[in-house]
Amino acid sequence: MPDIHRLVVVGGGVAGVDIATHLAGRQTALGTLAVTLVDREPAHVWKPMLHTIAAGTQNIFQQQTSYVAQARDHGFLFQPGEVAGIDRAARRVSLAPLLTTEGRELLAARSLGYDTLILALGSRANDFGTPGVAEHCLTIDSRSQAMAFNDEVRIRILQSLVRDSPLGIAIVGGGATGVELAAELVELAELSEHYGASGAVKKVRITLLESGKRLLAAFPERIADAARRRLEKLGVAVHTGTHVTEATPGGFRLQDGSLVEAGLMVWAAGVKAPDVLSTLEGLDRARGNQVIVGPTLRTSRDADIYAVGDCASLLPAGQDRPLPPTAQVAHQQALYLTRHLPDLLAGRPAPDFRYRDFGSLVSLGGYDAFGSLGKFGFLKGWFIRGRVAQLGHALLYRSHQVRLHGFWRGSLLWLVDRINARVRPSIRLD
């Protein structure tokens, strides 16, 4: 029996960083798990928080977890880089050269060997081939993209104030990301006025475009309706049943030929796994590049590869749709593998993964929040809103921090955040 079993986890999102943290050093029948985590970013940010980083209503440096520090504290290795390909026959993962924002090479292309590979690459917005999106639109699918968006929106607001001209911000996608970002941008404008940017609220005009019949299609209709009413009360122009055919330098062209003018455009519609997964030969894939997995999260054609979270497609028994690409699913799948992967590697039986829907929450910044309590428990199906829903949203994040850092350190991080909220500016001003 070998002393070491090489476990490579590709992607440091909700699932990936959890798996690396809790499986590093575990003893298995195949040896001690030597875990390597790969991610192109230097730090982990809870993905449901990215819209607040993008708006600048949360401080990225307070909310991120350095992969290097997490690796040191929990006994795994961190390899910075972006996956360029996977050689299943040789069991090696190829990493592209790591470049700075100026294009300088930090690390050359390289490869890592593995005995077991876990794909946790997350997802990206899907432009469905819409012309002009890649050239003219920003996305907020990652830490670096959220930071870049915040830099840009602050520049645009400043230019708007100096030139005394309106700033139109148009968001395509009425899912949770688009809805929550719209609310955070309203809050950004209001807080900017508090810090001296007089007239910001009147100059920033936010439009939310959704091709479906209503916002938040994955949420109960009651939540979707309540969220729309609140956004419109905040001054957001909400348009449903609106199909975008092109992104132009001046805004979004609609199917009826009209133009929604915007100086800053965001694409937050659709979901697809990273394009690199489409290059994997011999693995079954669903629409959107997702890798099809079985009930133990193992890929259908390679016993040495597992996939979790947004980049995986799992159709539960008796259901007609795969599980949704949400942080809740990714979290539960991470829990499953940290508990059962040692048995699976040893060939021992393990229970099938079972997803439990504990409800959905959407937060409209400091203005409101809405949620349902899911399909389990005594309060199943209940509708909540306001402070109760905001507390529930906050507790999801805090439980994630406790999962990564332990109870005491996670609790201290919450305390530090509360202190900083009292003594530091409410938005990014530097």
Buried (B, 14 or more C-beta within 10 A) or exposed (E): EEEEBBBBBBBBBBBBBBBBBBBBEBEBEBBBBBBBBBBBBBBBBBBBBBBBBBBBBBBBEEBBBEBEEBBEBBBBBBBBBBBBBBEBEEBBBBBBEBEEEEEEEEEEEBBBEBBBBBBBBBBBBBBEEBBBBEEBBBBBBBBBBBBBBBEEBBEBBBEBBEEEEEBBBBBBBBBBBBBBBBBBBBBBBBBBEEEEBEEBBEBBBBBBBBBBEBBBBEBBEEBBBBBBEBBEEBBBBBBBEBEBEBBBEBBBBBEEEEEBBBBBBBBBBBBBBBEBBEEBEEBBBBEBBBBBBEBBBBBBBBEEBBBBBBBBBBBBEEEEEBBEBBBBBBBBBBBBBBEBBBBBBEEEEBEEBEBEBBBBBBBBBBBBBBBBBBEEEEEEEEBBBEEEBBEBBBEBBBEBBBBBBEEEEBBEBBEEBEEEEEEEEBBBEE
